[in-house]
């Protein structure tokens, strides 16, 4: 299967490695900055002779890939994805799927019209710990789930934002919740049944004068199944990343996934099960916060294309994660409880000047 990558920045190492691990034929690398492509070619022998592009439409026309991954700045995701879909190309879109609900909805509709597969790159769904928890939910091991909490306690300093000036802007990114925390926000909504009744939240910019968006978000989510969710996301933790955790509290079980990126199962309490055995079998160690999920996400996407089925992490999943972040922003801005579903006109641009 022919594969190409659009955007060769920080996360592109994981995408290239996942493509290699899945034996994809890499036919093109595209970025506006030639030095970024060179950096990847120096790292991966398998792409040393791959054609380079600065124009992704030219790459699509010349190479005709079956699958493309989009890993550009967030504000360009939707525009590029729609062009790929219209050319009949299947796409993996880095989070967030877009910065507006209108664009996300259009991506979903176009994928159906042109009969292509779209995967939102929420790779942490494939973590062993998360898969174990998801299996327990699908098998009703918890009974009624009372509430779940997602904590993302990370650090991002000025050097991070200086690497790419689009970060932390409302036009091209958003803040901590949209960029760093959306993976765990996705997991929380997914685990709690997806359907949300209302959201109440605060966001603030406490420690990053050089960005436009938030570095702290705290939210309470009421789900339609009568369960609750609590979200705490920040990039203000001193002096480095502390943890990313997901707790589920049910009438028959309690679990916690932790580690740097919910990659370790740390609590597993169900009657009749030996906790220590389960914990050791469902934890992973990796070097960075991106985890090991890209390779199985790519594997699933390839199988979805081959078997004409929806990918495990669909475009609709990307829409739901985006919607929850935007609902948090809206609640904070307007100091009110926000009902879901949101109007499809909502986008990050609605929050320009929020912290001025």
Secondary structure, DSSP 8 states (H G I E B T S, - for coil): -EEEEE--STTHHHHHHHHHHTT-EEEEEE-S-HHHHHHHHHH-GGGTT-EEES-HHHHHHHH--SEEEE-S-GGGHHHHHHHHHHTT-EEEEESSS-SBHHHHHHHHHHHHHTT--EEEE-GGGGSHHHHHHHHHHHTT-SSSEEEEEEEEE-B--HHHHHH-TTTT-TTTT-SHHHHTSHHHHHHHHHHTTS-EEEEEEEEE-SS-TTSSS-SEEEEEEEETTS-EEEEEEESB-SSS--EEEEEEEESSEEEEEETTTT-EEEEEEETT--HHHHHHHT----SSTTTTHHHHHHHHHHHHHHHT---SSBHHHHHHHHHHHHHHHHHHHHTS-EESS--TT-BGGGGTTTT-
